[in-house]
Amino acid sequence: MRHSTTDVAKRFSVDESTIRRWAERGAFVGAKKMGGRWKIPEAAVAHIEEHGLDLSTLPAEQEA
């Protein structure tokens, strides 16, 4: 099952833009953009719920 950024944001109690930034930085293994929208695998969400997310291990955000 794949989740939208809206669904994942609700699970983590954060803004949807935060989930998009995490996805862009590679936080969710297997996440893909489909039709311009992120689809995030359940396994990736569950992994972060169980183990947490260390943002320092992800590539830096790109400046616009």
N, C-alpha and C positions, 0 to 999 in steps of 0.2 A: 504494500500500500504506500502511496506517495501522498504527502500533505502539501497544502498551500502555505505560503508565508503567514497568512492570516491564522490558520489553524495552529501553526507552530508558535506564533507570537502569543496566542491565548494560553498555550501549555506552559510557556516560560514566563508569562506575565510581563512581557516587554512589548515595545512598539514594533509594528510590522517592519518598519525601516531598519530596525536593529537586526531582524532575522535576514533581511535582504543583504545587509552589509556582511553578516557572518557567512552567508551563502557565497557571496562574491569572494570572500577571503578563503573559502575552502573548508569551513568548519563542519559542513555536513557531507560526509563521504557519500558519493553517488548522486548528489543533488544535481539536477539539470534544469536548464531553462527550456520550457516548452511553450511555444506560442508567446514568447516574451514574459512568461511567468515562471517563477521557480517552483519546482516540484521536488520535495524533500522526502527521501525514503524513511519509513518508520524506524528501521534499524539505526539510522543515523541519529534520529531524535532520541530514541531510547538510550543510545550510547552516551549522549551528552547528559541526559537525565541521570544516568547511573554514575558516570565518571566525572561530570563537570566539563567545563570548557576553559582551557588555558589560552587566552587570546595572544599571549606572548609567543606561542608556537606557530601562529598563523602568519602568512605574509602580511606586510604592512598595507594599510588602505592606500589606494591610489588617489592622488589629488585630482580634483576635477579641473 
